Amino acid sequence: MAESILVTIDGAVLDPDVPILHGDDLAAVRGDGVFETLLVRDGRARLVDLHLQRLARSAKALDLPAPDEERWASAIDTGARVWAEKNDDAEGLLRVVYSRGRESAPVDGVVGRNRGDTGLSRDVGGATEYLTVGPVPARAAVVRENGVKVITAARGYSIDLAAAAPWQLLGAKTLSYATNMAALRHAQDQGADDVIYLSSEGIVLESPRSTVIAVEGKNLMTPPVESGILGGTMQQAIFSQAEKEGWQTEIGTLRPADLVCADAVWLVSSITLAARITEFNGYRMSTPERPEDFSALVDRAID
């Protein structure tokens, strides 16, 4: 059985079975924080720089101070190393958590005035910062090999909402994930594995836990972050590697018909890496001649 790891931002390795959150931590009571999930492979966390850059963007969107990237990088290295030592280099899921801290903490150092008074404080003295490492879910290996059945679902907003209402935090990876989990349960109830969100205009957005990439020959296309989606670290790494190898990459608008007509469509993420869509809204997708070419590209992208 895999042995989980718990590490503070200061690099202290703690007993993972001992609670670390206070009951009034804003991570738990409001989802007021951000997180990142990294793959640990062969004792090393992958795409650390891209994840820390996104953590910083998410923190800025929530008015949290910029994360200390040097301390986080060191803690991540510690977590990955200890995980590998205790689990024979098995793949691991490393999750970074950064919240505003306790609701009862004094605001701006003023005794008797705490974050619970307004919930609006930008002061994060006593912020909660830690990471965990655990086993990669068994689902990841299955969908890497067998692909996924996907249905579309309405996201309920226009592609213009992100710019018009930045407080919706559409491009931030926040701890408030209940909507995404509800969408995945809906997919399961419909006999599918995953969901692709559509905007009110019917434009392809993203999956609750991955980015959409359509493949046509040696051309890769993905939706723009300006449409209100999370910038995918895995997608960025894949596009960077693909461009080095002579693939063409494009960021642009996709509609469901574009996915059906593509040679292949993949859901990519840091843990699953790449899962090919085999069924889309009940339609059996065609199988590309060499799907292993894209999978190999993904593996090179994270090396």
ZAMARGU-4260 file (C-alpha; in steps of 0.2 Angstrom, whole numbers, plus 5000, padded with zeros to 4 digits):
<rodrens>
0) 5000/5000/5000 | 5007/5017/4995 | 5013/5028/5009 | 5006/5046/5008 | 5017/5061/5011
5) 5013/5078/5019 | 5026/5093/5018 | 5024/5111/5024 | 5031/5125/5013 | 5046/5126/5025
10) 5050/5108/5019 | 5045/5099/5036 | 5039/5082/5033 | 5024/5078/5044 | 5014/5063/5049
15) 5000/5063/5035 | 4988/5055/5047 | 4989/5070/5059 | 4976/5084/5054 | 4985/5100/5048
20) 4969/5112/5045 | 4960/5121/5058 | 4941/5120/5058 | 4939/5138/5052 | 4952/5138/5039
25) 4946/5147/5024 | 4951/5133/5012 | 4938/5122/5021 | 4924/5134/5025 | 4924/5145/5009
30) 4936/5137/4997 | 4946/5153/4998 | 4962/5147/4991 | 4971/5140/4976 | 4980/5124/4972
35) 4990/5114/4959 | 4992/5096/4955 | 5009/5089/4948 | 5014/5072/4942 | 5029/5064/4951
40) 5038/5052/4940 | 5054/5043/4943 | 5056/5053/4959 | 5054/5070/4951 | 5039/5082/4950
45) 5036/5087/4932 | 5033/5104/4924 | 5036/5113/4941 | 5039/5130/4933 | 5023/5130/4923
50) 5013/5125/4939 | 5021/5138/4950 | 5018/5151/4937 | 5000/5146/4936 | 4999/5146/4955
55) 5005/5164/4955 | 4992/5169/4942 | 4978/5161/4952 | 4984/5169/4968 | 4984/5186/4960
60) 4966/5183/4954 | 4961/5180/4972 | 4971/5194/4979 | 4983/5183/4988 | 5001/5188/4989
65) 5012/5181/4976 | 5018/5163/4982 | 5036/5161/4986 | 5041/5151/4971 | 5059/5147/4978
70) 5051/5139/4994 | 5038/5130/4985 | 5050/5123/4973 | 5061/5117/4987 | 5046/5109/4996
75) 5040/5101/4980 | 5057/5093/4978 | 5057/5087/4996 | 5039/5079/4993 | 5044/5071/4977
80) 5060/5064/4984 | 5052/5057/5000 | 5038/5050/4990 | 5050/5040/4979 | 5060/5034/4993
85) 5045/5027/5002 | 5036/5020/4987 | 5049/5013/4975 | 5048/5027/4962 | 5029/5024/4959
90) 5020/5038/4950 | 5013/5050/4963 | 5000/5064/4963 | 5008/5080/4972 | 4995/5093/4977
95) 5000/5110/4982 | 4988/5120/4993 | 4988/5139/4997 | 4974/5146/5006 | 4970/5163/5015
100) 4972/5154/5032 | 4960/5155/5047 | 4944/5165/5047 | 4947/5170/5065 | 4965/5177/5062
105) 4967/5195/5066 | 4965/5207/5051 | 4980/5218/5047 | 4987/5214/5065 | 4972/5222/5073
110) 4966/5212/5089 | 4947/5209/5090 | 4945/5211/5071 | 4946/5195/5061 | 4943/5189/5044
115) 4926/5183/5048 | 4920/5201/5051 | 4920/5204/5032 | 4928/5189/5023 | 4937/5202/5012
120) 4954/5204/5020 | 4969/5204/5009 | 4980/5201/5023 | 4986/5183/5024 | 4998/5183/5039
125) 4996/5165/5044 | 4991/5158/5027 | 4990/5140/5025 | 5003/5132/5014 | 5007/5114/5012
130) 5008/5100/4999 | 5003/5081/4999 | 5009/5067/4989 | 4998/5051/4986 | 4996/5038/4973
135) 4990/5042/4956 | 4972/5036/4954 | 4969/5020/4945 | 4958/5028/4933 | 4973/5038/4925
140) 4981/5022/4919 | 4965/5015/4912 | 4960/5031/4902 | 4978/5033/4896 | 4976/5016/4888
145) 4958/5015/4884 | 4952/5033/4881 | 4936/5041/4887 | 4918/5043/4883 | 4913/5061/4884
150) 4897/5071/4884 | 4895/5090/4882 | 4887/5100/4896 | 4882/5118/4896 | 4894/5129/4906
155) 4880/5142/4908 | 4890/5158/4902 | 4896/5167/4887 | 4914/5167/4882 | 4914/5186/4886
160) 4911/5183/4904 | 4929/5181/4910 | 4933/5199/4904 | 4917/5207/4909 | 4917/5199/4927
165) 4935/5195/4933 | 4927/5191/4950 | 4921/5175/4943 | 4939/5169/4944 | 4936/5158/4928
170) 4955/5157/4924 | 4960/5153/4942 | 4963/5136/4949 | 4953/5138/4965 | 4949/5126/4979
175) 4930/5129/4975 | 4928/5113/4964 | 4911/5107/4969 | 4903/5112/4952 | 4916/5102/4942
180) 4914/5087/4953 | 4895/5088/4950 | 4898/5089/4932 | 4908/5073/4933 | 4895/5064/4943
185) 4882/5070/4929 | 4893/5062/4916 | 4894/5046/4926 | 4875/5045/4928 | 4874/5047/4909
190) 4886/5032/4906 | 4901/5043/4901 | 4918/5046/4909 | 4920/5065/4907 | 4912/5081/4901
195) 4917/5095/4889 | 4909/5111/4894 | 4901/5122/4881 | 4898/5141/4882 | 4881/5149/4879
200) 4887/5151/4861 | 4890/5132/4859 | 4909/5135/4859 | 4920/5121/4866 | 4928/5126/4882
205) 4937/5113/4893 | 4934/5098/4904 | 4932/5099/4923 | 4950/5092/4925 | 4958/5094/4908
210) 4961/5104/4892 | 4954/5099/4875 | 4967/5097/4860 | 4960/5092/4843 | 4973/5084/4831
215) 4972/5085/4812 | 4988/5077/4805 | 5002/5086/4812 | 4991/5101/4818 | 4986/5104/4836
220) 4972/5116/4841 | 4966/5121/4858 | 4953/5134/4864 | 4960/5151/4870 | 4961/5155/4889
225) 4952/5171/4885 | 4936/5161/4883 | 4936/5159/4902 | 4945/5143/4904 | 4960/5137/4915
230) 4977/5138/4905 | 4983/5120/4905 | 5001/5117/4910 | 5000/5100/4901 | 4994/5109/4885
235) 5007/5122/4886 | 5021/5109/4888 | 5014/5099/4873 | 5013/5114/4862 | 5031/5119/4866
240) 5037/5101/4862 | 5027/5099/4847 | 5033/5116/4839 | 5051/5110/4842 | 5047/5094/4832
245) 5039/5103/4818 | 5021/5101/4822 | 5009/5116/4819 | 5000/5123/4834 | 4985/5134/4835
250) 4974/5142/4848 | 4957/5146/4842 | 4938/5143/4843 | 4932/5125/4842 | 4914/5119/4841
255) 4907/5101/4843 | 4907/5098/4825 | 4926/5102/4824 | 4929/5088/4837 | 4919/5076/4827
260) 4928/5079/4811 | 4946/5079/4819 | 4958/5065/4817 | 4958/5063/4836 | 4953/5073/4851
265) 4963/5072/4867 | 4959/5077/4885 | 4976/5082/4893 | 4981/5085/4911 | 4995/5084/4922
270) 4990/5067/4930 | 4981/5058/4917 | 4993/5065/4904 | 4983/5061/4888 | 4966/5052/4886
275) 4959/5050/4868 | 4940/5053/4866 | 4933/5037/4860 | 4915/5042/4861 | 4907/5060/4859
280) 4889/5062/4864 | 4886/5044/4859 | 4895/5046/4843 | 4909/5033/4840 | 4925/5043/4836
285) 4937/5036/4823 | 4953/5029/4828 | 4969/5038/4821 | 4981/5028/4812 | 4995/5031/4825
290) 4988/5037/4841 | 5004/5032/4850 | 5013/5047/4841 | 5003/5059/4851 | 5006/5049/4867
295) 5024/5049/4864 | 5024/5067/4861 | 5016/5070/4878 | 5029/5059/4887 | 5043/5069/4879
300) 5035/5085/4884 | 5036/5081/4902 | 5054/5074/4902
</rodrens>
